[in-house]
Amino acid sequence: MKRNKSSGGIGRPRSFDIDRALDRALKVFWRRGYEGTSLSDLTKAVGVNRPSLYAAFGDKEALFRKALDRYLNGPAAYTREALEEPTARAVVDRLLRGAVDLNTSPRNPGGCLTVQGALACGETADSIRRELVACRAAGEVALRRRFERALSEGDLPGDMDPADLARYVATIVYGIAVLAAGGASRSQLQRVVEMVLRTLPL
């Protein structure tokens, strides 16, 4: 009985697991960024040849979009869950601590896919860069709306601008990602979080 080989072979292996393959592709994009990831990197990580990769996911751009969706609904889902916290301070607390957990977990490549995926993108990857910028902007809008609700409920000082606060918190979250990618330790980033929380007028 002839068996298909997983890479450099005839086609997709019969034991090919789409979810597992997508998780592996996500890790590669997360570690190397969109443009820094080659098709050879992806086929090696996923364990199939190029025709099988295209058949399963489409081209590299389509695969990245699927990986991004998996990231947002998996490792980065804490950002959405944080918005459900009962107070503005609790929202910020969970966002910042979640960022530290995500970016320093030994299970993850480190850094943030929505930041690292767009670094050093040339013209050929401009659509991906714009999508990641839009993704980060959407997160900031959701945070601003949550703070607007907090303001209307009397949970924020009356002179606090929800848009400014959302931008400030988003900047800290992405700063944590950049520092973590550069080698900052979990304890160092936790101290950053504690300092931010002490200075917030919430």
N, C-alpha and C positions, 0 to 999 in steps of 0.2 A: 504494500500500500504506500503510495507516494505521499510524502509530507511536504507542505510548503515551508520554506525557510523564513525566518523572521526578518532578516536583513540581507541585502545583496542577493536575494533569492528570487523565487518565482512570483510571489505575491503575498497577500496578507495571510498570516498564520491563522489556523482555525481557532486557536485559543485567543485570538486578538480581542482585547478588552478595550472598548472605546473610552470608558471612563478612566481607566488606568493610564491609557495612552495620553489622554488629555491632561491628566495630572502631571505626567512626566514632561509634556511639552510646556506646561505652565511653569514648571521649575526652571526649565532652560531659558524661557523668555524672561523670567523673573531675575535670573542670575546675570544674563548677558544683555538684556534690553532687546528691543525689536530688531534694530538694524545690526546689532552685534551677534545675532543668532543666524546661523546659516542653515540651509536645508540639510546639510550633512549632520549638523548638530542635532537637528530634530529627528532625522531618521535613525540616528544612533541611539538617541534617548528613548524613542518610542518603540524601536525594534522592528521597523518595517522598511521596505524600500520606497523610493519616491512615488512610483505609480500607486502603491497601496496607501501612502500618506495622502496623496491627492484624492483618491477615491473615498477615503474616510472623512477627510476634513476640508477638501478644496485646497486652494493655494495657501501660501504662508500667511498672507494677510487675513484670510478667512480663519485659519487656525488660531492666529493671535487673538482675533475677536472672540472666538469661543473660549480661549484660555482666559481672557480678560473677564468675561462673564462669570466663569468659574471662580476666578479670584474674588470678584466683588460679592458673590453669593456664598463664598466659602471663607477663606482666611480673613477677608476684609469685611465680613458681614457685621462685625462689631460696630462699624461706623453707623450703620442703619439702626442697629439695636440700641445704641446709645441715645438716639433721639427720643426713645420711649421712656427714658428716665424721668422721674416726677419733677425734678427741679433743674434749673439751668446749671447750677454748680455740679449736680450729679451727672448731667450730660457731659460737661467738660471733663470731669474726673474720669468717667468711663472712656471717653475718647482718647485722652492722653495716656491712660494706663493701657488701653487696648493697643495703642500705637507702639508702646514699648514692648508689650507682649509679642505682637506680630513681628516686629522688626528684630527682636533678639532671640526668638525661639530657635533652638538648634534644628528644628524640623524644617525651617524656612531658609531660603538663600540669603535673607537680609535685605534691608531696604524696602522700598515700596514699588510695586509693579507700575503703578500709574505715573510715578516719577521717573524711575529708571528706564522704563520702556520707551520713554520719549527722549532720553538723553542722546545727544549727538545724532539726531535724525536728519538725514539729508533730504533733498527734494523728492527722491523716490519713495520716502517713507512719510511724506508730509501729511497724508490722510490719516495715518496712525497717530502722528504727533497731535493733529487737531482733535482727534477723537479723545485722546488722553487729556488734553487741556479741557475739553468740554466735560469730561468725566469729573475732573477735579472741580470745575466750576459748578457742576450740578450738586456736588457734595456741599460746597460752600453755600449754595442757595438753600438747600434743605436745612442746613444749620442756622442760617439767618432766619428762616421762617419759624424754626423752633424757638429762637430767641425772641422773635416778635410776639409769639404766643406767651412766652414767659413775661415779657414786658406788659402785655395786656392783662396778665393775671397778677401783676404786682410782684412778680418773682425777680425782677431786675430793677435796679435803681432807675428812676424816671429820666435821668440824663444820659443813660446808656444807649448808644446807637447799636442796634442788633447787627447791622451790616459790618460795622467796624469790629465788633466782638467776634463775629463769625470769621472774618478775615484774619484776625489775630490768632484765634484758636487753630484755624487751618494752617497758618504759617508755622505754628509750633508743631503740629502733627507732621507736616512734611519735613520740617527741620529735624525732628526725631529720626525720620526715615533716612535722611541724608547722613546724619551723624552715625547711625547704626551701620549703614553701608560702608562708612569710613573706618569702622572698627570700635566705635564707642561701646562700652559695656552696658549691661542691663542696669547695674547699680548706678552708673554715671547718669544714665537717662532717667532713672527713677528720681534721682536728686533734682534733675531739671524739672520734672513734673511737680515735685513738692514745692519748688520755688515758684513756679507759675501759679499753683493753687494758692499759695500764701499771698501773692500779689493781686489776685483777682478780687475786685470789689463785689463779690457775690456772697 
